[in-house]
Amino acid sequence: MKHGTVVESSRLFGGFNWPSVARLPDGRIAAVCSGFRLGHVCPFGKAVICYSSDEGLTWSAPAVAFDTPLDDRDAGIAVSGDRVVLTSFTNSRAFQRALAKRDYPEKERKLIEAYLDLVSDEDEKRYLGSTCAVSKDGGKAFGKVFLLPVSSPHGPCVKKDGSFYYLGRAFCEEFVTGGFAVNKLQWAESADGEKWSHPVDLPMPPEAEEGILFCEPHAVSLGEGKILAGLRAQNGNGLFTIYTALSRDGGRTFGAWKATGFDGAPPHFFRHSSGAVILTYGRRIAPFGQRARVSFDDGANWSEEIVLRDDGLNWDLGYPATCECSDGSLLTVYYQRKDGAKRTGIYYTKWELPPRA
């Protein structure tokens, strides 16, 4: 394994969190994330993109892809031809004020509150929710930001026919003002990333009625109408794991959700050229770090856990996402904080696909 840095900063607005990664049509690799942040929740986050022309070894400085007046958070990316879909989501001013009072010292709190005083009701109405911007030139420039009906950290996936399929959590007022409060799973689809279908509800796992929170889904197209999906599952008793389910009708319906028992979440799936499915997730209990597993049977069975990193300082890390390098090796990006650093950055691990047992 080889580890390296995508982007990090010691500046005041130097936090970078919640990345995703994909290969662009010109061969470069793009890593997207929320950048230029003051902290875990703040109004200054922007959706940024970094480019690598050498298979992930070195990266460009972060460029702002879009920046709403609210806190642009988890960044997702999906590539189909020259169209690149970039997603994020925002929190309400009320939620940001509440977290500022809880989490920040007085000077930083006053800075946040002063900025939020400048954000109008019209701004919040226009940008509050699940956000998206589309590039039509292979990821060089992105168009205007618009709202989507569903949200997930790593964004939509691309089906075999080139269309976009977005398995997400319904975006509702209870979610943006109160954090993780509502369980509701939906999907939507689009031919071009700009015009999306009306969202369709999907049943939650029955454990949702027992107090388990399900959120932050991700899906990957496996071809022949099969879509593998995963959900972050947690409760107040230390549960933090992934549930998976398989669709055989293009994501219209899914089979029974199954608990994996893995110690980490949320899920990100990637379909390797060999046919293997790579699952990555963040471990937020000691030893903190980034983990991976591999399936050679479309998610029915998974390999033993692969430790990508076990040097995390605390729970504030994760959201690893993976793409394939030109030689078939794997590149996984994620966020965590280095020892001695004030803020989190985006880092990578290059690794090899393990042999099939």
Disulfide bonds with the S-S distance in Angstrom:
none
